[in-house]
């Protein structure tokens, strides 16, 4: 798929929207749902879009690692994936995953020469790892992560500790991951900033800690899917601990992340007991800031508003792990999802929403956020009934316009009630500035956990 085809598709899409709107203004009646268990009937606008705009012509799909799908849905699923990077460590689906244990190392590559200039601290080596992991549905999958080891020998007690730095990847394209950037450098398409606003990796390396940076969106770039993120993160820890002659086998690990990275850190803390119980004594804490705790609340607050571009990107990303979503995309959404927009990095998602596109324009069912499908997806990605396996440091900007402060406050109260040692901080500013104002306190807390100090508990 190239930009010429994309422009043609988007032009057709806009024509379809215009035609549909004209039909509605001319008096085309809206669909009325009949009584009984009938499928939802598209609205007049949605029917107008699909009548005016044909679906994209897609090639037949090859065998899929996600399981058996009807042919048309399989073709669409393949077409909405991020294009390959050209690097097999990210692109190639390994054979024999069924026979591997979760976290088993599949491949590793020394990327020190390329990665070192991107880290503002002296490093001894950087290794790109590929390992067995698990999809959102529980099927064998794989993950990638980068291990950064300081140049200086560890002078503290025991094995060298590791900070698991979950970057806010927030992207749809495979070239947008920190792993690809650190392995290839700036190529005009990747996101080159490893420590964009806060020096998390460099600060940890300067203190002698190794840093593990997972590509936590998984091989399908399932942005904000918490099950995938948790599995990749926990399997990356397993992979590092299993390396031959590993100096991390008995070391402490701590998790950190902000915004999209906070979703990943939070999910790993909440799913650790179920997915990787052997790590309960290994992971000593998790820090998370600017966290989405209620997907339904945030989806409704983003829909049709300035953050609608992020919501639409998340829906597409979720569809890569939950392909039933694709069956409810109308022709307009199919054209957009199979265009080069499926390969954009995070910095492009905000501008995509400036016109406030509602999700209903992309669906073939009315009120998609209130549908049975949405209920099912929200339920599968809701971790509010989980108890963290590790102590928590939760922080949130007091004036966050994107994500309500109340969700973080409720998470803190709930985890306190369940006996989890926790700390909560309300930081000045809005979502972006909350990262910088909250960083010093969060890093000090993580530093103390990695040094072996007991976690404070401010629950009252």
Secondary structure, DSSP 8 states (H G I E B T S, - for coil): --HHHHHHHHHHHHHHHHHHHHHHHTT-------SSS------HHHHHHHHHS-----------TT----HHHHHHHHHTS----S-HHHH---TTGGGS-TT-EEEEEE-HHHHGGGSSS-EEEEEEEEEEEE-TTS-EEEEEEEEEEESS---SSSS--EEEEE-----SSGGGSHHHHHHH---SSS---SSSSS-HHHHHHHTT-EEEEE-TTTTTT-TT-HHHHHHHHHHHHHHHHHSTT-TTTT--EEEEEETHHHHHHHHHHHHHHHH-GGGTTTEEEEEEES----HHHHHHHHTTSTTHHHHHHHHHHHHHH-GGGGGGB-HHHHHHHTSGGGG--GGGHHHHTTT---GGGGBSSSSGGGSHHHHHHHHHT--TT---SS-EEEEEETT-SSS-HHHHHHHHHHHHHTT--EEEEEESS-HHHHHHHHHHHHHHHHHHHHTT--------
